[in-house]
Amino acid sequence: MASIIDRVSLECEFNNMDHRTDLNGVDRLIVRRGQPFSISLYLRSGGYQPGASSLTCVAETGPQPVEQYGTRAVFGLSPSVDTSCWSAAVISPPGDMVALSLCASPEAPIGRYTLTLGPSTQIQFILLFNPWCKDDAVHMESEQDLAEYVLAQDGLIFRDLNNYPIATPWTYGQFESGILDACLRILDMNPKCLRNPGKDHSGRRNPIYVCRVLSAMVNCNDDRGVLFGNWSNNFDGGVSPMFWRSSVEILRNWDTQACAPVKFGQCWVFAAVACSVSRALGIPCRVVTNYASAHDSNADLLIKRYIDENGKPVGSKEMIWNYHCWVESWMTRPDLKNPEFNGWQAYDPTPQERSEKVFCCGPVPLRAIKQGELTCSYDAPFVFAEVNADVVTYMKKQDGSMSKVTTTTLVGQMISTKSVGSDDREDITHLYKYPEGSAEERETFTKANHQNKLLHQQQQQGDGLHLAIKVSPDMRKGCDFDVFALVSNKGHSDKKCRLVFGSCAVSYTGVMGGNCGFKDMLNVELPPGGERRVPLRLNYSKYDAELTEDNLIRLAALLLDYSTGEALMTLRTIVLTNPEIKVQILGEPKENRRLAAEISLKNPLPEPLHNCCFSIEGANLTGGTVICESLGQSVEPGQDAKAKIYFTPTRSGLRKLVVDFNSNRLCHVKGYRNVIIGK
């Protein structure tokens, strides 16, 4: 039969829809492993005769295909397709057109393939992971979960603070034009592939290997990766990480600019791009946020912080980030020989510490983190510390001595991700750790040799001085407001203390900036049962010049007991909220029908806004591009900035229109509107 094949129809539209890859387009064949697909062979003469006709098929991927490594498969016709291996079967009656059903092994490497039919007929296709296939390592049972973690092209990333989590909209755009090709190029450009392409392509059968490659390649620290990290306030030569609202522009820029790293990224951008690439390749993935995330650089599960006698941080190398984002991907872990470790795996593309001499982290099972199994691959100790490290603060005195300061800082709070099928926040802290103070937590710490945390938990705050920080309910950028240090004496004797109450701008990674307000009270007297409420005024005229793009202010209260020499400190970070962006859709939302987004934002600052610009973007809404509209006039205090932006949806379904506002004094304000597009 092979010698008389005249032409081949790949039936791309039918196959891609059947394999849920049609959002990539139907101009080429994109299929998933472990699931049959059909092509049509048109014969020149003779026709196909069962039992008398034969056909040898050879599937190859990579530059050095070898059967031993799974990058080459040779198979013939079978009575029926076997979904457990490479196979082929004729599913049409005898005739001049042969419908050939083919199936890739559920363990085949993903990537670009050439399929040779007989001696010379060749076709090309792309093979992806298949979470709908029960024999694939990334198999996921729930259709609702699959719709969220594989097919959803937009989502929410939680940022800011654990007591005020703010959802930032993000367009993953994994099915936008050119994105799948960029994702496959990321695999091809990784150093392991450049050193040994045959071995690397063989490794692409394994989602563990692929995720570890992505963890290294989304940053550019060791390779020609996608993003250049920058945690300074100087973004010359690129754009602020706050600028990005979508993975699409980032991946396209990297792909079209000769794999030069895109400038710049921070943790949520790294995580979002990794999520886009994972979903594009067929691996279920979600972005998660860990609030009060520890960066333990020496693996002792201890964050040491140092302050002077005024409460100012000095010489602290290890940090507590206000939040940190990474990703989780769903897969089995046969390498760990324990089925409990199947399921969600954490991996982190933000370059923080080296793993096997490369800036990457994970994947590591969430279950291993929860149980304190720190020998599990990969990088369990680092992730365990991010959610469980203990914090110890020391005061360096002028005479050179050092004393321990009592603090109540907890890490690993409110670990969050977007809920399935809604814009609600799902708290997944229980997947990483047992409840604080529980017997299970103590057992985990013992197993992880986390003795310091055990000792710390035994130190209960009882009688004596207590210190807390209270804040105003409405803390908006542009306003003046008060914060309060609350000092109380629950002991049985009079207390005379010094209270230092300060504030400073801070980045989300914990790097301190300029002073926003300070008060030093040398004589705070408290009788037994007494309480004092000490206000600190924060004025826009002072804090505005110090704020970073994160809009965060760190409050610190330090209480020194003159009678005992002991020190008590409490910290609280506040976020100054940006104004709400209001979006109204004009017209009936339907496929290929021009719509208008009417957008407005009220200027909350006591000064005019100049150079105002709104922009919108959305998967299957704006054609994979950013649409901008500049305002021709300034916006006075209390007045609305308004714009009307037109766009044309290309596909039906629930879509997220992401909106961004920028001006000279108010930057990177984001909002979104869910839009249901009809057919």
Summary of the structure (lengths in Angstrom):
residues: 679
radius of gyration: 28.9
end to end distance: 43.4
largest distance: 106.7
contacts: 2324
relative contact order: 0.09
helix: 20%
strand: 39%
